[in-house]
Amino acid sequence: MMDGGFVVSRDQRDDIMKAVAAIERQLKEMVKKPQPHLPSLWVIGMNLTIIHTSLTNLPRATSN
């Protein structure tokens, strides 16, 4: 038994890794451009929500 450990499915892991990669890309773009970063901040926020949802097993909203 691992203290504080948890298990995620392969799909959850893949979703988390995609979200982390998207955050990384946005941060790199933000460093390059000294302009307002609202679109980048939105992308980062959405990807953090994906990570949170994957880790807490909350139901996701559908596109419908």
Wavefront OBJ file of the C-alpha trace (Angstrom):
o trace
v 0.000 0.000 0.000
v 1.321 3.423 -0.953
v 0.592 6.357 1.321
v -0.915 9.192 -0.677
v -0.692 7.204 -3.902
v -3.377 6.895 -6.513
v -3.939 5.137 -9.799
v -5.081 6.700 -13.051
v -6.214 4.889 -16.140
v -4.178 4.977 -19.328
v -6.732 7.343 -20.886
v -6.572 9.642 -17.868
v -2.785 9.608 -18.013
v -2.853 10.453 -21.720
v -5.289 13.323 -21.108
v -3.098 14.666 -18.313
v 0.048 14.483 -20.440
v -1.687 16.285 -23.341
v -2.871 19.004 -20.971
v 0.596 19.428 -19.478
v 2.130 19.658 -22.959
v -0.423 22.311 -23.955
v 0.402 24.345 -20.849
v 4.109 24.074 -21.633
v 3.537 25.307 -25.210
v 1.463 28.244 -24.004
v 4.054 29.280 -21.426
v 6.780 29.217 -24.080
v 4.648 31.418 -26.338
v 3.945 33.833 -23.493
v 7.672 34.296 -22.886
v 8.234 35.148 -26.569
v 5.489 37.791 -26.790
v 5.219 40.724 -24.372
v 1.568 41.373 -25.258
v -1.650 40.618 -23.364
v -1.890 36.925 -22.658
v -5.621 36.361 -22.197
v -5.891 33.566 -24.815
v -2.870 31.798 -23.334
v -4.221 32.137 -19.816
v -7.543 30.689 -20.979
v -5.774 27.672 -22.528
v -3.727 27.131 -19.386
v -6.833 27.371 -17.196
v -8.757 24.902 -19.349
v -5.879 22.419 -19.306
v -5.536 22.705 -15.542
v -9.262 21.922 -15.366
v -8.688 18.814 -17.521
v -5.918 17.680 -15.177
v -8.069 18.325 -12.109
v -11.016 16.458 -13.635
v -8.834 13.495 -14.583
v -7.363 13.240 -11.111
v -10.628 13.589 -9.223
v -12.738 11.440 -11.567
v -15.345 14.161 -11.964
v -17.710 13.745 -14.885
v -16.823 15.846 -17.912
v -19.252 18.044 -19.739
v -20.067 16.920 -23.250
v -19.937 19.155 -26.306
v -23.714 18.850 -26.743
l 1 2 3 4 5 6 7 8 9 10 11 12 13 14 15 16 17 18 19 20 21 22 23 24 25 26 27 28 29 30 31 32 33 34 35 36 37 38 39 40 41 42 43 44 45 46 47 48 49 50 51 52 53 54 55 56 57 58 59 60 61 62 63 64
